[in-house]
Amino acid sequence: MACVRCASAQAPSFNISPAVITNNYIGPITLTVSNLTAGQTVTIGEFLDANGNGKIDPGEHEVRHFSVTDGVQSLIGGATNINVPGDTDGTANGRITVVLNYPGLNLTLSAIAGGYLFKLSDPNNVFAAVTNSFTVKQQTAAQGVSGTVYANNLPQANAIVVLSGQQGNAGSGTVADASGHFSISNAPGSYSLIPSAPGYVGAPANVIVVSNSFATVNLTNMTATGYLAGNVSDSSTSNGLPGLFVTAQAGNALTLGFTDTNGNFALPAVADQWQIKFDTSSGLASTAPFGYVAFQNLKLNTNLAGGSLSNLNFSFPRATSLIYGRLTDSRSNAIAGAALQATSADNLYESDAATTATGQYAMGVFSNSWYIGPENLPANYLASSTNVPIVNGDVIRVDMQAQLVTAYFAGKVIDGNGNPQAGISLVVNSVDTNGFLTSVNQNFTTAGDGTFAVGLYGGNWNLAPECNSAGDSRLVPPDINFTLTDGLSQSNFVLVEPLATATISGTIIDSHGNPVNAIAFANATINGTNYSPCSFGNQDANTFQIAVFPGTWSVGLSGDFTSGGYDNPQNQNVTVTASGATANFVLYPIGQTPPQLTFASRTPRGFSFSVMGDPQQKYSVQVSANLTAWQPLITNTAIGGSFFFQDTNAAGPVRFYRVILVP
């Protein structure tokens, strides 16, 4: 029988390789623990040593926390989930080897230059904790941003400063010195500069980094007057999830922190209206033992009038399936350090991954249909999303290939008065032979004079200004289709966003009168141009407003509502006048949406109309001359949610029509 007390003399060795990297490094960080008891479990935490004293001090962020057992790999369906730390040799031999792929799933947090401490401990206290150092150095670049962090009108020592990309998951960061000074080297671009320190609330600033120049920006941290506290847990076990990144924002104030070993968090805050946010950058996908799946756009709004708030709790489902593969270019070269994202077809969930130095990736998901694709790539590459249906316990390999940019589509965006529209996000989709749109991974934005140059490759494309911000500016975004040929660029295209002069408004409820949140959109083709505005302001709500101009518009709701137990609602045609129009939606339980007769018209061959109903349901079209005696004319299936009917015997007396569901 093993002598547990005798094991207290155990002194494991703990090594990190490489122990020093730069924050643009792409590759593995290997943690090796030896001299363990076969099958032993250890806990590893990574702390940011903000003051650089080589010790873990109270208040210093634990940015990563996981347990690993000797001989236990992170497996889903028999395949390794490389996001979640595990013993890579899979053998209970008293030695644990953990490979952490750098930069990890959050490309900004991973790139914060500074000193770190990895702490190895035993949950059963068999051996004393062992600490080892790890250093992330600043990359060398000819441009970036520098300045000083202040708190209470004095320079603040050891504050964290993050340079975060305003679009996409990319950036870098550093720790201010003892005098509050900081300097961050990075590629040119538009960024948010965010200060943070334990017990303080940061005031972010926008900065544009241009080539061969360092911008100067000073930052301010406000003393917190309270905390936003809660817990993050596994939705099936209620076990707390440690080491997760948590943020909250109120106007121009931002606070951040990490969950502790029990999944608890406490974010410094001041009295204000706060929005706590969880997304794929939180690290959920790499949380042991399974990896977890995030909800899309998960935000909790709360009012902190004074003091602190607690019980702000979140729970997440664990991954039960795995999508994995390799990302390469058209010459089979690996694309390393790229972020990938998966979005469920019902628009409820998301998961993320990052490619390793050899282009490998793994994405933990669960039973659903997922659209996956790169979220960021080098500027001269493009890739589209791929649809991957999967069931629980399944493992599917999906290799993806990025295309080189071979042609440019350039032009200018103006409003209806001819004013250039600066900083407009452009949504670009490839168009397949069936007219379906697939998004590409790159972010495109107009310059200060409204001009743009979108790098693509030969094929059919669709381009449109982002609709929510257009609505906020009372502009109606058009979308255009165009064709590019490899090697042949097109330029001087002018995209006009007309001024909105009316509003489509409405409500969204279920058949019992309960509010249902959704995003509304509208579509119209007027004078040969297609316009596609969407609800502006608070998009995901049970009331909506869409900025338009007079005309006939088709109004609908985006998403798949079946996961919530509803039929997908049919679009509504509305005629908008100068005073606007209303389009209210009622969602019915699956299979209970009343059928509708639409687009009725008299033709030389009789009378015709369309039957709108539930997809795949059978409906009987019936006719009557007196609204009392009904005769069946046809029974048909609403494939795709509708079918066309024509009554060739409609001449003569008045005829009435109805349609009923056939069980």
C-alpha positions as CSV (number, residue, x, y, z in Angstrom):
1,M,0.0,0.0,0.0
2,A,1.4,3.4,-1.0
3,C,2.6,5.7,1.8
4,V,0.8,9.0,1.2
5,R,2.7,10.9,3.9
6,C,6.0,9.6,2.6
7,A,5.2,11.2,-0.7
8,S,5.5,14.6,0.9
9,A,9.2,14.4,0.1
10,Q,8.3,14.4,-3.6
11,A,10.1,17.3,-5.4
12,P,8.9,17.5,-9.0
13,S,10.9,19.3,-11.7
14,F,9.1,21.9,-13.8
15,N,10.5,23.2,-17.0
16,I,9.3,25.7,-19.7
17,S,10.6,25.7,-23.2
18,P,11.2,28.2,-24.7
19,A,11.2,30.4,-21.5
20,V,11.6,33.6,-23.4
21,I,9.7,34.7,-26.6
22,T,8.6,37.8,-28.4
23,N,4.9,38.7,-28.6
24,N,4.8,38.0,-32.4
25,Y,6.1,34.4,-31.8
26,I,4.0,31.6,-33.3
27,G,4.8,28.1,-32.0
28,P,4.5,25.7,-29.1
29,I,5.3,26.5,-25.4
30,T,6.1,23.1,-23.8
31,L,5.6,22.6,-20.1
32,T,7.3,19.5,-18.7
33,V,6.7,18.1,-15.2
34,S,8.6,15.1,-14.1
35,N,9.2,13.0,-10.9
36,L,5.5,12.5,-10.3
37,T,3.6,9.5,-9.1
38,A,2.1,7.7,-12.1
39,G,-1.4,9.0,-12.8
40,Q,-0.9,12.0,-10.5
41,T,-3.0,15.2,-11.1
42,V,-1.4,18.6,-10.9
43,T,-2.7,22.2,-11.3
44,I,-0.9,24.9,-13.3
45,G,-1.7,28.6,-13.2
46,E,-0.1,31.4,-15.2
47,F,0.2,34.8,-13.5
48,L,1.1,38.2,-15.0
49,D,4.0,39.4,-12.8
50,A,3.1,43.1,-13.3
51,N,5.6,44.6,-10.9
52,G,8.4,42.2,-12.1
53,N,9.5,41.1,-8.6
54,G,9.4,37.4,-9.4
55,K,6.6,36.7,-6.9
56,I,2.9,36.2,-7.2
57,D,1.4,39.1,-5.3
58,P,-2.2,39.7,-4.3
59,G,-4.3,41.2,-7.1
60,E,-2.0,40.0,-9.9
61,H,-4.1,38.4,-12.7
62,E,-4.1,34.7,-13.1
63,V,-4.6,34.6,-16.9
64,R,-4.7,30.9,-17.3
65,H,-5.6,28.0,-14.9
66,F,-6.0,24.3,-15.6
67,S,-5.5,20.8,-14.2
68,V,-3.8,18.0,-16.0
69,T,-3.5,14.3,-15.1
70,D,-0.5,12.2,-16.0
71,G,-1.4,10.0,-19.0
72,V,-4.7,11.8,-19.7
73,Q,-5.1,13.5,-23.1
74,S,-7.8,16.0,-24.0
75,L,-10.0,13.8,-26.2
76,I,-13.3,14.2,-27.9
77,G,-14.6,11.2,-29.9
78,G,-11.1,9.7,-29.8
79,A,-9.4,12.8,-31.3
80,T,-7.2,15.3,-29.5
81,N,-8.7,18.8,-28.8
82,I,-5.4,20.7,-29.1
83,N,-7.0,23.8,-27.5
84,V,-7.4,22.1,-24.1
85,P,-4.2,21.3,-22.1
86,G,-3.5,17.6,-21.6
87,D,-0.6,15.1,-21.2
88,T,0.5,14.7,-24.8
89,D,2.2,11.4,-24.4
90,G,-1.0,9.7,-23.1
91,T,0.9,7.4,-20.8
92,A,0.8,7.3,-17.0
93,N,4.6,7.3,-16.5
94,G,5.1,10.0,-13.8
95,R,5.9,12.6,-16.5
96,I,3.5,15.2,-17.9
97,T,4.2,17.1,-21.1
98,V,1.7,20.0,-21.9
99,V,1.9,21.8,-25.2
100,L,0.4,25.3,-25.2
101,N,0.1,26.6,-28.7
102,Y,1.1,30.3,-28.8
103,P,-0.4,32.8,-29.4
104,G,-3.5,31.0,-28.2
105,L,-7.2,31.7,-28.8
106,N,-7.1,35.3,-27.8
107,L,-4.5,36.9,-30.1
108,T,-4.5,40.2,-28.1
109,L,-4.2,38.8,-24.5
110,S,-1.5,36.4,-25.6
111,A,0.6,39.3,-27.0
112,I,0.9,41.3,-23.8
113,A,4.6,41.7,-23.3
114,G,5.8,41.3,-19.7
115,G,7.0,38.8,-17.1
116,Y,4.9,35.8,-16.2
117,L,5.0,33.1,-13.5
118,F,3.8,29.6,-14.0
119,K,2.8,28.0,-10.7
120,L,2.7,24.2,-10.4
121,S,0.8,22.9,-7.4
122,D,-0.8,19.7,-6.1
123,P,-4.5,19.8,-5.3
124,N,-3.8,17.2,-2.6
125,N,-0.9,19.1,-1.2
126,V,1.5,16.2,-1.7
127,F,4.3,18.5,-2.7
128,A,5.0,22.2,-2.2
129,A,4.1,24.6,-5.1
130,V,6.8,25.2,-7.7
131,T,7.1,28.5,-9.6
132,N,8.9,29.1,-12.9
133,S,9.3,32.2,-14.9
134,F,8.2,32.9,-18.5
135,T,8.9,36.1,-20.4
136,V,7.1,37.7,-23.4
137,K,9.3,40.5,-24.9
138,Q,8.1,43.3,-27.1
139,Q,8.4,42.7,-30.9
140,T,10.5,45.1,-32.9
141,A,8.5,47.4,-35.2
142,A,9.0,50.8,-36.7
143,Q,5.7,52.1,-35.4
144,G,3.4,51.9,-32.5
145,V,2.0,53.9,-29.6
146,S,3.5,55.3,-26.4
147,G,2.4,57.4,-23.4
148,T,1.8,57.5,-19.7
149,V,-1.0,55.9,-17.6
150,Y,-2.4,58.2,-14.9
151,A,-4.6,57.5,-11.8
152,N,-5.8,60.3,-9.4
153,N,-3.7,62.7,-11.5
154,L,-0.5,60.8,-10.8
155,P,1.5,58.4,-13.0
156,Q,0.4,54.8,-12.3
157,A,3.1,52.1,-12.0
158,N,2.6,48.6,-13.5
159,A,-0.7,49.3,-15.2
160,I,-1.6,46.9,-18.0
161,V,-2.1,48.6,-21.4
162,V,-3.7,46.7,-24.3
163,L,-3.7,47.7,-27.9
164,S,-6.7,45.9,-29.3
165,G,-7.8,45.8,-32.9
166,Q,-11.1,47.6,-33.4
167,Q,-12.1,44.9,-35.9
168,G,-11.2,41.3,-35.3
169,N,-9.2,39.5,-32.6
170,A,-5.7,40.9,-32.9
171,G,-3.4,43.4,-31.1
172,S,-0.7,43.5,-28.4
173,G,0.0,45.0,-25.1
174,T,2.5,45.7,-22.3
175,V,2.9,46.7,-18.7
176,A,3.7,50.3,-17.7
177,D,7.0,50.9,-15.9
178,A,7.3,52.3,-12.4
179,S,6.7,55.8,-13.8
180,G,3.6,54.8,-15.7
181,H,5.3,55.0,-19.1
182,F,4.5,52.4,-21.8
183,S,5.4,51.8,-25.4
184,I,3.8,49.2,-27.7
185,S,5.2,48.2,-31.1
186,N,2.6,47.0,-33.6
187,A,1.6,46.9,-37.2
188,P,-0.2,50.0,-38.7
189,G,-4.0,50.1,-38.2
190,S,-6.9,51.4,-36.1
191,Y,-6.9,50.3,-32.5
192,S,-8.4,50.8,-29.1
193,L,-5.9,51.5,-26.4
194,I,-7.2,50.1,-23.0
195,P,-5.6,50.7,-19.6
196,S,-6.2,48.4,-16.7
197,A,-5.1,47.9,-13.1
198,P,-6.5,45.9,-10.1
199,G,-9.0,48.1,-8.3
200,Y,-9.4,50.6,-11.2
201,V,-11.6,51.2,-14.2
202,G,-10.0,52.2,-17.4
203,A,-10.9,54.9,-20.0
204,P,-10.0,53.5,-23.4
205,A,-8.8,55.8,-26.3
206,N,-8.9,55.2,-30.0
207,V,-5.5,55.5,-31.9
208,I,-4.4,55.1,-35.4
209,V,-0.9,53.7,-35.9
210,V,0.8,54.8,-39.1
211,S,3.9,53.5,-40.6
212,N,7.3,54.6,-39.2
213,S,5.8,56.6,-36.4
214,F,4.9,56.2,-32.7
215,A,1.7,58.0,-31.7
216,T,1.6,59.5,-28.2
217,V,-1.5,58.8,-26.1
218,N,-1.9,59.3,-22.4
219,L,-4.5,57.2,-20.5
220,T,-6.4,57.4,-17.3
221,N,-7.6,54.8,-14.8
222,M,-10.4,55.7,-12.4
223,T,-10.5,54.4,-8.8
224,A,-13.3,51.8,-8.5
225,T,-16.1,52.5,-6.0
226,G,-17.5,48.9,-6.1
227,Y,-17.4,45.6,-8.0
228,L,-19.4,43.6,-10.4
229,A,-19.2,40.1,-9.1
230,G,-20.5,36.7,-10.2
231,N,-19.6,33.2,-11.3
232,V,-19.0,31.3,-14.5
233,S,-19.8,27.6,-14.5
234,D,-20.3,24.4,-16.5
235,S,-24.1,24.3,-17.4
236,S,-24.3,20.6,-16.8
237,T,-22.3,20.2,-13.5
238,S,-22.4,23.8,-12.1
239,N,-18.6,23.5,-11.5
240,G,-16.8,26.8,-11.7
241,L,-14.6,27.5,-14.8
242,P,-11.3,29.2,-13.9
243,G,-9.0,31.5,-15.8
244,L,-11.6,33.0,-18.1
245,F,-11.3,36.6,-19.4
246,V,-14.3,38.8,-18.4
247,T,-15.0,42.4,-19.5
248,A,-17.6,45.0,-18.8
249,Q,-18.2,48.4,-20.4
250,A,-20.2,51.5,-19.5
251,G,-19.9,54.3,-22.1
252,N,-16.2,55.1,-22.3
253,A,-15.4,53.1,-19.2
254,L,-14.0,49.6,-19.4
255,T,-13.1,47.0,-16.7
256,L,-11.6,43.6,-17.0
257,G,-10.6,40.6,-15.0
258,F,-10.4,36.8,-14.8
259,T,-12.3,34.1,-13.0
260,D,-10.5,32.5,-10.1
261,T,-10.1,28.8,-9.4
262,N,-13.8,28.4,-8.5
263,G,-15.0,30.4,-11.5
264,N,-15.7,33.6,-9.5
265,F,-15.0,37.1,-10.8
266,A,-15.1,40.6,-9.3
267,L,-14.6,43.4,-11.8
268,P,-13.7,46.9,-10.5
269,A,-16.5,49.3,-11.3
270,V,-18.1,52.7,-10.7
271,A,-21.7,53.7,-10.6
272,D,-23.0,53.4,-14.1
273,Q,-25.0,51.3,-16.6
274,W,-22.7,48.3,-17.3
275,Q,-22.7,45.6,-19.9
276,I,-20.8,42.4,-19.0
277,K,-19.7,40.5,-22.1
278,F,-18.6,37.0,-22.8
279,D,-17.5,35.8,-26.2
280,T,-15.0,33.4,-27.7
281,S,-12.0,35.6,-26.6
282,S,-12.8,34.7,-23.0
283,G,-10.9,31.4,-23.4
284,L,-13.9,29.1,-23.0
285,A,-12.8,26.9,-25.9
286,S,-9.5,26.1,-24.1
287,T,-11.0,25.5,-20.6
288,A,-10.3,22.0,-19.3
289,P,-11.4,19.3,-19.3
290,F,-13.6,19.5,-22.4
291,G,-13.6,23.0,-23.8
292,Y,-16.8,25.0,-23.8
293,V,-19.0,26.7,-26.4
294,A,-20.0,30.4,-26.1
295,F,-23.3,32.0,-26.8
296,Q,-23.3,34.5,-29.6
297,N,-23.3,38.1,-28.4
298,L,-23.8,37.1,-24.8
299,K,-24.2,40.4,-22.8
300,L,-25.7,41.1,-19.4
301,N,-26.9,44.7,-18.8
302,T,-26.9,45.9,-15.2
303,N,-27.2,49.2,-13.3
304,L,-24.6,49.8,-10.6
305,A,-26.1,52.8,-8.7
306,G,-23.6,52.5,-5.8
307,G,-21.6,49.9,-3.9
308,S,-21.3,46.5,-5.6
309,L,-23.4,43.9,-7.4
310,S,-23.1,40.2,-7.0
311,N,-24.7,37.0,-8.4
312,L,-24.0,38.1,-12.0
313,N,-23.7,34.5,-13.1
314,F,-23.1,32.7,-16.4
315,S,-23.1,29.1,-17.4
316,F,-21.9,27.5,-20.7
317,P,-22.3,24.1,-22.4
318,R,-19.3,21.8,-22.8
319,A,-18.1,20.7,-26.2
320,T,-19.1,17.2,-27.2
321,S,-17.9,17.1,-30.8
322,L,-14.8,18.1,-32.6
323,I,-14.1,19.8,-36.0
324,Y,-10.4,19.8,-36.8
325,G,-8.1,20.1,-39.8
326,R,-5.4,22.3,-41.4
327,L,-5.4,25.8,-43.0
328,T,-3.1,26.2,-45.9
329,D,-2.7,28.5,-49.0
330,S,-3.2,27.3,-52.5
331,R,0.4,26.0,-52.6
332,S,-0.2,23.8,-49.5
333,N,1.9,26.1,-47.2
334,A,0.7,26.3,-43.6
335,I,-1.0,29.5,-42.5
336,A,0.0,29.9,-38.8
337,G,-1.4,32.0,-36.0
338,A,-4.8,32.6,-37.8
339,A,-8.0,32.8,-35.7
340,L,-10.9,30.8,-36.8
341,Q,-14.5,31.0,-35.7
342,A,-17.6,28.7,-35.9
343,T,-21.1,30.0,-35.8
344,S,-24.1,27.7,-35.3
345,A,-26.8,27.8,-38.0
346,D,-29.4,28.9,-35.5
347,N,-27.2,32.0,-34.7
348,L,-27.1,31.1,-31.0
349,Y,-23.6,29.7,-30.4
350,E,-20.0,30.3,-31.4
351,S,-16.7,28.6,-30.9
352,D,-13.2,29.5,-31.8
353,A,-9.8,28.1,-32.7
354,A,-6.3,29.3,-33.7
355,T,-3.9,27.6,-36.1
356,T,-0.6,26.3,-34.9
357,A,2.8,26.8,-36.5
358,T,2.0,23.9,-38.8
359,G,-1.5,25.2,-39.7
360,Q,-3.4,22.7,-37.5
361,Y,-6.6,23.7,-35.7
362,A,-9.3,22.1,-33.5
363,M,-12.7,23.4,-32.6
364,G,-14.9,22.0,-29.9
365,V,-18.6,22.2,-30.7
366,F,-21.8,20.1,-30.2
367,S,-24.6,18.8,-32.3
368,N,-25.6,21.5,-34.7
369,S,-24.8,22.8,-38.2
370,W,-21.7,25.1,-38.0
371,Y,-20.4,27.7,-40.4
372,I,-16.6,27.8,-39.8
373,G,-13.9,29.9,-41.4
374,P,-10.9,32.1,-40.7
375,E,-11.6,35.3,-38.7
376,N,-8.3,36.9,-39.6
377,L,-5.6,36.2,-42.2
378,P,-2.6,38.0,-43.7
379,A,-3.8,40.9,-45.8
380,N,-3.1,39.1,-49.1
381,Y,-5.3,36.1,-48.3
382,L,-9.0,35.4,-48.3
383,A,-11.1,32.4,-47.3
384,S,-14.8,31.7,-47.1
385,S,-16.8,29.9,-44.4
386,T,-17.7,26.2,-44.7
387,N,-20.9,24.6,-43.4
388,V,-20.2,21.5,-41.2
389,P,-23.2,19.5,-39.8
390,I,-22.1,17.4,-36.8
391,V,-23.7,15.3,-34.1
392,N,-22.6,14.8,-30.5
393,G,-19.6,12.5,-30.1
394,D,-18.6,12.9,-33.8
395,V,-15.3,14.0,-35.1
396,I,-15.0,15.6,-38.6
397,R,-11.9,16.7,-40.4
398,V,-12.3,19.9,-42.5
399,D,-9.2,21.2,-44.2
400,M,-9.5,24.8,-45.5
401,Q,-7.6,26.6,-48.2
402,A,-7.0,30.4,-48.4
403,Q,-6.9,32.1,-51.8
404,L,-4.3,34.8,-52.7
405,V,-5.7,38.2,-53.6
406,T,-5.5,38.6,-57.4
407,A,-7.6,41.6,-58.2
408,Y,-9.1,44.7,-56.5
409,F,-12.5,46.3,-56.5
410,A,-12.1,50.0,-55.7
411,G,-14.4,52.9,-55.3
412,K,-16.0,55.4,-53.0
413,V,-19.0,55.5,-50.6
414,I,-21.1,58.7,-50.4
415,D,-24.5,59.6,-49.0
416,G,-27.4,60.9,-50.9
417,N,-26.0,64.5,-50.7
418,G,-22.7,63.4,-52.2
419,N,-20.8,63.5,-48.8
420,P,-18.0,60.9,-48.5
421,Q,-18.7,58.3,-45.8
422,A,-15.6,57.6,-43.7
423,G,-15.0,54.5,-41.5
424,I,-17.8,52.5,-43.1
425,S,-17.5,48.8,-42.6
426,L,-18.1,46.9,-45.9
427,V,-19.6,43.4,-45.9
428,V,-18.2,41.3,-48.7
429,N,-19.6,37.9,-49.7
430,S,-18.8,35.4,-52.5
431,V,-21.8,34.4,-54.6
432,D,-22.1,30.8,-55.7
433,T,-23.9,29.5,-58.8
434,N,-27.2,29.2,-56.9
435,G,-27.0,32.8,-55.7
436,F,-26.1,31.9,-52.1
437,L,-23.8,34.3,-50.2
438,T,-20.7,33.2,-48.2
439,S,-18.8,35.7,-46.1
440,V,-15.0,36.2,-46.5
441,N,-12.7,36.6,-43.5
442,Q,-11.3,40.0,-44.1
443,N,-12.5,43.3,-42.7
444,F,-12.9,46.2,-45.1
445,T,-13.4,49.8,-44.1
446,T,-13.6,53.1,-46.1
447,A,-10.9,55.7,-45.6
448,G,-11.4,59.2,-44.5
449,D,-12.4,60.4,-47.9
450,G,-14.9,57.5,-48.3
451,T,-12.7,55.5,-50.7
452,F,-12.1,51.7,-50.5
453,A,-10.0,49.1,-52.2
454,V,-11.2,45.5,-51.6
455,G,-8.7,42.8,-52.5
456,L,-10.4,39.7,-53.9
457,Y,-9.9,37.0,-56.5
458,G,-11.7,36.0,-59.7
459,G,-15.4,35.2,-59.2
460,N,-18.8,36.6,-58.4
461,W,-19.1,38.9,-55.4
462,N,-21.6,40.9,-53.4
463,L,-20.7,44.1,-51.5
464,A,-22.7,46.2,-49.1
465,P,-22.1,48.8,-46.3
466,E,-22.8,47.3,-42.9
467,C,-26.5,47.9,-42.2
468,N,-26.8,48.6,-38.5
469,S,-24.4,51.6,-38.5
470,A,-26.0,52.9,-41.7
471,G,-29.4,52.9,-40.0
472,D,-28.0,54.8,-37.1
473,S,-26.8,57.5,-39.6
474,R,-30.3,57.4,-41.3
475,L,-28.8,56.0,-44.5
476,V,-30.1,53.1,-46.6
477,P,-27.4,50.7,-47.6
478,P,-27.4,49.3,-51.2
479,D,-25.8,46.0,-52.1
480,I,-24.3,45.3,-55.4
481,N,-23.2,42.2,-57.3
482,F,-20.0,42.3,-59.5
483,T,-17.7,39.9,-61.2
484,L,-13.9,40.0,-61.0
485,T,-11.3,38.3,-63.2
486,D,-8.0,37.3,-61.8
487,G,-5.4,40.0,-62.6
488,L,-8.0,42.6,-63.7
489,S,-8.9,45.2,-61.1
490,Q,-11.9,47.5,-61.3
491,S,-12.0,51.0,-59.9
492,N,-13.9,54.3,-59.7
493,F,-17.1,52.6,-58.5
494,V,-19.4,55.0,-56.6
495,L,-21.7,53.5,-54.0
496,V,-24.5,55.8,-53.0
497,E,-26.3,55.4,-49.6
498,P,-29.6,57.3,-50.0
499,L,-30.9,59.4,-47.1
500,A,-33.7,57.6,-45.2
501,T,-37.0,59.6,-45.2
502,A,-39.2,57.0,-43.4
503,T,-39.2,54.2,-40.9
504,I,-40.5,50.7,-40.8
505,S,-41.3,49.8,-37.2
506,G,-42.8,46.8,-35.5
507,T,-43.0,44.4,-32.6
508,I,-42.1,40.7,-32.3
509,I,-44.2,38.5,-30.0
510,D,-45.2,34.9,-29.7
511,S,-48.7,33.6,-30.0
512,H,-49.2,34.1,-26.3
513,G,-48.2,37.7,-26.4
514,N,-44.7,37.2,-24.9
515,P,-41.9,39.3,-26.4
516,V,-39.3,37.6,-28.6
517,N,-36.0,39.2,-29.4
518,A,-34.7,39.1,-33.0
519,I,-33.0,41.2,-35.7
520,A,-35.2,42.6,-38.4
521,F,-34.2,43.4,-42.0
522,A,-35.8,44.8,-45.1
523,N,-35.2,44.4,-48.8
524,A,-36.3,46.2,-51.9
525,T,-35.2,46.6,-55.5
526,I,-35.9,50.2,-56.7
527,N,-34.8,51.6,-60.0
528,G,-32.6,48.5,-60.6
529,T,-30.7,48.8,-57.3
530,N,-31.1,46.4,-54.4
531,Y,-31.3,47.9,-50.9
532,S,-30.8,45.8,-47.7
533,P,-31.2,47.8,-44.5
534,C,-31.6,46.2,-41.1
535,S,-32.9,47.3,-37.7
536,F,-30.7,49.9,-36.1
537,G,-30.0,50.8,-32.5
538,N,-30.5,47.9,-30.2
539,Q,-30.8,45.2,-32.9
540,D,-31.6,42.1,-30.8
541,A,-34.9,43.3,-29.3
542,N,-38.6,42.6,-29.5
543,T,-39.2,46.0,-31.1
544,F,-37.4,47.4,-34.1
545,Q,-37.0,50.3,-36.5
546,I,-35.6,50.1,-40.0
547,A,-34.5,53.3,-41.8
548,V,-35.9,53.3,-45.4
549,F,-37.6,55.5,-48.0
550,P,-41.0,55.2,-49.6
551,G,-41.6,52.1,-51.7
552,T,-42.6,48.4,-51.4
553,W,-40.4,46.5,-49.0
554,S,-40.1,42.9,-47.9
555,V,-39.6,42.8,-44.1
556,G,-38.3,39.7,-42.3
557,L,-36.5,38.4,-39.2
558,S,-33.1,36.9,-39.3
559,G,-32.1,33.6,-37.7
560,D,-33.5,30.1,-37.2
561,F,-36.2,30.2,-34.5
562,T,-36.8,26.5,-34.4
563,S,-34.3,26.0,-31.6
564,G,-36.6,28.2,-29.5
565,G,-39.6,26.1,-30.4
566,Y,-41.0,28.5,-33.0
567,D,-41.7,28.2,-36.7
568,N,-39.6,30.5,-38.8
569,P,-41.8,33.6,-39.6
570,Q,-42.6,34.5,-43.2
571,N,-41.5,37.8,-44.6
572,Q,-44.1,40.5,-44.9
573,N,-44.6,42.9,-47.9
574,V,-45.3,46.5,-46.7
575,T,-45.9,49.7,-48.6
576,V,-43.9,52.5,-47.1
577,T,-45.2,56.1,-47.4
578,A,-43.7,59.3,-46.2
579,S,-45.2,58.6,-42.8
580,G,-43.6,55.1,-42.6
581,A,-45.1,51.7,-42.2
582,T,-45.6,49.0,-39.6
583,A,-44.8,45.3,-39.7
584,N,-45.6,43.3,-36.6
585,F,-44.6,39.7,-36.2
586,V,-46.3,36.8,-34.3
587,L,-44.2,33.7,-33.8
588,Y,-46.1,30.4,-33.4
589,P,-45.0,27.0,-32.0
590,I,-43.5,24.7,-34.5
591,G,-46.1,23.4,-36.9
592,Q,-48.8,25.8,-35.7
593,T,-48.3,28.9,-37.9
594,P,-51.6,29.7,-39.7
595,P,-51.1,29.3,-43.5
596,Q,-51.5,32.5,-45.7
597,L,-52.7,33.2,-49.2
598,T,-50.6,35.8,-50.8
599,F,-49.8,37.4,-54.2
600,A,-53.3,36.8,-55.5
601,S,-53.8,37.8,-59.2
602,R,-56.2,37.1,-62.1
603,T,-54.6,35.7,-65.2
604,P,-55.8,34.8,-68.7
605,R,-55.9,31.2,-67.4
606,G,-57.8,31.8,-64.3
607,F,-57.0,32.9,-60.7
608,S,-53.6,32.3,-59.0
609,F,-52.0,32.8,-55.6
610,S,-49.2,31.5,-53.4
611,V,-49.7,29.4,-50.3
612,M,-47.3,30.3,-47.4
613,G,-46.9,27.8,-44.6
614,D,-44.5,25.6,-42.7
615,P,-41.8,23.9,-44.8
616,Q,-42.6,20.3,-45.7
617,Q,-46.2,20.5,-44.3
618,K,-49.1,19.4,-46.5
619,Y,-52.0,21.9,-47.2
620,S,-55.4,21.5,-48.9
621,V,-56.6,24.3,-51.1
622,Q,-60.4,24.5,-51.0
623,V,-63.0,26.6,-52.9
624,S,-66.6,27.7,-52.1
625,A,-69.3,29.8,-53.7
626,N,-71.0,30.6,-50.4
627,L,-68.4,30.3,-47.6
628,T,-70.4,27.3,-46.3
629,A,-69.9,24.4,-48.6
630,W,-66.2,23.8,-49.3
631,Q,-64.7,21.6,-52.0
632,P,-61.0,20.5,-52.1
633,L,-59.1,21.5,-55.2
634,I,-55.5,20.3,-54.5
635,T,-53.3,19.0,-51.7
636,N,-49.7,20.0,-51.9
637,T,-46.5,20.2,-49.8
638,A,-45.1,23.6,-48.9
639,I,-41.5,22.7,-49.8
640,G,-39.4,25.5,-48.6
641,G,-42.4,27.1,-47.0
642,S,-44.7,27.9,-49.9
643,F,-46.2,26.6,-53.2
644,F,-47.9,28.3,-56.2
645,F,-51.6,27.4,-57.1
646,Q,-53.6,28.4,-60.2
647,D,-57.4,27.7,-60.5
648,T,-58.1,27.4,-64.3
649,N,-61.9,27.1,-63.5
650,A,-62.2,30.6,-61.9
651,A,-64.4,32.1,-64.6
652,G,-68.1,32.9,-63.8
653,P,-69.6,33.3,-60.3
654,V,-67.7,34.6,-57.2
655,R,-65.4,32.0,-55.7
656,F,-63.9,32.0,-52.3
657,Y,-60.6,30.2,-51.3
658,R,-59.2,28.8,-48.1
659,V,-56.3,26.6,-47.2
660,I,-56.1,24.2,-44.3
661,L,-53.3,22.1,-42.8
662,V,-53.6,18.3,-43.6
663,P,-52.5,16.3,-40.6
